[in-house]
Each structure stands twice: as structure tokens, then as C-alpha cells.
Amino acid sequence: ALTHGLDLTVAELELLPEAVAAPFKKEMATFIRDRISHYVLDEGRLVVAHAGLKEAFQGRSSGAVREFALYGDTTGERDEYGLPVRLDWAADYRGRALVAYGHTPTATAEWLNNTICLDTGCVFGHKLTALRYPEKELVDVPAAETYAESARPFLLEAPTFTAQQQNDRMLDIADVLGQRRLSTRLLPRLTVRAENSTAALEVMSRFGADPRWLIYLPPTMSPVETSTLPDFLEHPEQAFAYFRSEGVERVICEEKHMGSRAV
């Protein structure tokens, strides 16, 4: 059965005179068949696909690529609403290209691993969302009306954490084990040897903690300006000069027992 407004489109086509409908249908079928599965823009920095696209498929053309771009990563099963069961491919995405996609409506467009789902249920009466690129700004307007009813409710209570925060709660061991090659703003190719990443993982697993587990995170002290006196990196004179410039007439000096730059 046709849904989501496609039934209305077919009904409108059937009302057209045959002399008009026949060539229009042929032209439309050719147009749809000849569309590419996805766009790669801005020298590979931006990928646009209807339902998303993992890195291995970007810039390629095949039946599997087209299937993924059109319908996303599905299991072949149906959920309780009769809709395809989808895998969260964006949670595992580590590609350099920003992927803008839609197909699966969400209440609010959220960033996840350099991907953004822009489908915010306009056809279901919610809102239409657009991405300004390269600014990465989101703009939305409310839907003029409800054009179709959603089979699966998506306007649920807002979660406590964003999609990115929820995804970051668990470390993916594949992101840190073995030799890694990273790209940074200063160095295009940076290699981290396997023994170095293993040593870093050992330290972090023993002494690292999720900041959300901390009841209280004490503030640190701001260092003073570099001293103009010889043989001094820092000196109380710069601290007092700063307070005087800010109009502070009295200060309390306390011994500092932590850090490497105590005065």
C-alpha cells in the first residue's frame, strides 16, 4: 500500500488526461532511474544521501550503495509498527566527510559523529529543517499542516542526553587499539604506534574517569602573566599588578598545595 502522500500523488496522476499522463510518467520514471545514489561535495568534505551512507560506500556506485543510500542500514525485519528495523550506522561512523541525510524522522536534528539527520517530520506536521554549509548552522520552520500521520511516534519526551552524549558513554576499543593514523589541523597525517596507544589506554583505564561520575570538580588557578624579572617565569609582582588594574584593593594570600606552578 502506498503511504506518506504517495497515494495522493498517484491519485492526482490518474486524474490527468492520458495524453498528458503517459509522457509525464515516462519522463518521471527516467528522471528517478537516472538519479545518482548520493552526492559528494566540497572536495569530499560533504556527503548528501537520502538515508545516510557509511564511509566505505562514499563515492562508489553499486546496488549495495544505492540500497543503503535509499533505505539506510536495515536488518530485513519489521518492528511492531510494520516499519523496517534499522541499525544505527551513524553511531559507528568515523569518516572525515560530514554526512547529511534524512529518511528517519526525529523530533530535533542532532549531530552524531560528524553526521546529521535533517528529517524532522515536516510531512507529519512537525517542522522542516535545513543545514547551512559550511557554517554548520541549522535552520527550521514549522510545517504548514499535517500531510500524513506517522506510523511510529517520534515526538517523544526529550532525552536527558544528546545523541552524541549517549554514544560517547561507551568507549569503542577499536578506536584506540593498534597503530592509528590521525589527521589534524596542523599535521595532515599523524601516526600513533601500537605500543604507544596501548600504554595510553593502560593509563586511562586505571586512572581516567567519566566526568559525569564526578560529584565535584574543583576549579584550577589561573596563572599570572610571564614575569619581566630575570630568572623568573612567574612572580607575585605580576599577580598584584593584575589585581590593582582590576580595582581590587585587598587580597588574601594562601599557600597552594597542588599543581606545578605554585607561587
N, C-alpha and C positions, 0 to 999 in steps of 0.2 A: 504494500500500500504506500502511496505517495504521501509524505508529510512535510512539515516545515515550510508550507507555502508552495511546494512543487505541484500539489494538486490544483491550486488556484492557477498556476502558470499553464498547466495542461488544459484546464477548463477554458482559459482565455484563448488558447491556440485553437481549440475545437470550434470556437465561435467565429473564427476567421473564414472568409470565403476560400475555397480550395485553391483558387488561382493565386491567392496571396500566401496561404499557409504552406503549400507544398514547397515553393522555392525558399521560403523563410526557414522551414525545418531543415532543409538540406544544407543551407548556409550555416545555420546554427550548429548542426551536427559536425560539420567540417571545422568550424571555429573551435568547438570544445575538444575535438580529437587532436587538433594540431597544437594545443597549448602545451608548453613545457611543464614539467612537474614542479619546478621551483626556480627561483631567481637567485643568482649570486651577484651581489652588487658591491660597489666601493672596493674594488680590487680584493674581493674575498672577505671583507670585514663584515658584511651583512648578508644573511641568507633569509629569504622570504619563502615560506611554504605554507600551504593551507593548514595542515595538521602538524607541522614541525618536521625536522629532519636531523638525524644524528650525523656526527662528523664524517663517518666513513662513507655516507651517501652523498655528501655535498659536492656539487659539480659533476656528478655522474648521471648516466641515463640508463635505466633498465626497468623491467617490470616491477622488481622489488622496490626500487627507488620511488617509482610513481605510486605504488601501493602505499608506501609509508607516508609520502608527502600528502596523499589524499585522505588517508584514514588514520594515520598515526600508528603506534605500536600496539597491536591488538593480539589477544590470545585465541580468537576464534570462538570464544564463549559469549554468552549473553547474561546480563545481570537481571535483577528482579524487575527492572523496568523494560526489559526486552531490548536494551541497548548493548552494543559491543563492550566487552570488558577490556579496558585499556591499561597498558603498563606505563609507568611514569618515566618515560625515556629522559625527560629533562633533568631528573634527579641524578642521573649518571652522566650527564653531558659535561665534557671537559674541553670542548672545541674553542678555538680562538675567535671564530665568527659569531657575531650576535645573530641569534635565530628568532625571527618574529613570525608568529603563527597564530592560529585560532582553532576553529572546529569544535572545541570542547568549551562550553560557556562557563565562566566563573563570575562571581559577584564583583571582584575587583582585579584588574590587571596587576600581576606581581612578577618581579624579577626572580629568576631561579637559574643559577649557574650560567649567566650570560644568555638566557632565553627569556622571552616574554610572550605570554598568551594574551592576545588582544580581543578575544571573543568575550564580551561582557553581556551577552544575551540581548542584543538590540531587538532581534526578531521576537523575543519573548517579553518585550515591553520594558526592559531594564535600561541599558544605555549603550551608546556606540563609542568605542574608544579608538584613538589613533596614536601612533608613535611618531614624534618628531625626531628625525635622524639627520645629523649625528648628535644632536643635543641630548637625545635620550629622554625627552620630555613626553609625558602622557597627557593627552587632551581628550575629554569625553563630553558628550551631550546626551541628555535623556532621550529615550525613544519617544516618537510621536504617539505611538499606540502599541498595543499588543497584537502582533501579526499572527502569532501561533502560540499554543500552550506547550510548555516544556514537559516532556515525559518524566524527566528526572529533576527534582527540586535542586536548585543551585544557589538560591538566595537564602543561605543559612546564616546562623549567628556567626559573626566574625571570630576567627580563631585567636587565641592568645598570642601566638607567634606567627610571623610571616612564613611563607613557603620556604624562603631561604633559611630562616632561623630553624625551622623544623628539620630541614635537610642537613644543616650543619651540626645537629645534635650528635650525630654518629660519625666518627672518622672512618673513611674508606681506606683500608690498609693498602690498596692498590695505588693510591695517590702518593705514597711515601716510600714504599719498598723498592729496592733495586736502583739501578742507575737512572737518574731523571734528567731530562733536558728541558730547561725553562727559558722562556722569553721574557725579558724585562724591558723597561723603558730605556735604560742605559746600555744594556748589553743584549743584542738580539738572540744570542744562543749562549746559555749558561749550563754547564754540565755539573751535576751533583753526583759524585761517585757513590756506589752502593754502600761501601763501608762507612762513608760519612752520613748518609741518610739513616743507616741502621743505628749508628751511635747517637744521632739526634733523636731518633724515635725512642731509644732506650732511656735517655734523659727525660724526655717529655712524658713518657708513660709512667715514670717514677715520681716526678716532681711537678708535672703540669696538672692543672685543674680547670674545669669548665668555669668561666667567670660567673655563670648563673648559679653555681653552687655556693658562692661566697656570700656570707651574710653581711659582711662589712669589708669594703675595700678602702683602706686608708689612703689619703692623698699624699703625694710626694712634695718635696720642696723645690721651688723654682730657683735655679742658680742665679747668681749675680752676674753683672757684666764682667768681661775679662779685665783683670786688673792692669792698670798702666804702670804699676810699680815693677821694678826689675825683680826677677826671681820669684814672682807670684803669679799663679794662674788666676786665683781669686783672693779678695781681701775684704775685710769688713768695711773698709772705706767706701767701696762701691755700693754696698748694701745701705749704709747710712745716707749716702748721696741720693740714692733712689727714693728712700722714704721722705727726705727733705723736699725733693722735687714734686712729690705727691701731696705735700702739705701735712705729713704726719710729724707731729712734734715729739711724741714719746713712743719708744719701742721697748719690748721685753725680750731680753736675750736668754735663750735656753740652750743647754748642751744637746747636741744632736748625736744619737747613738746608732744611726743606721746610714747606709749609703757610703759612697766612696768620695764624696766631695764636701764632707763636713768641715765647718769652719771652727 
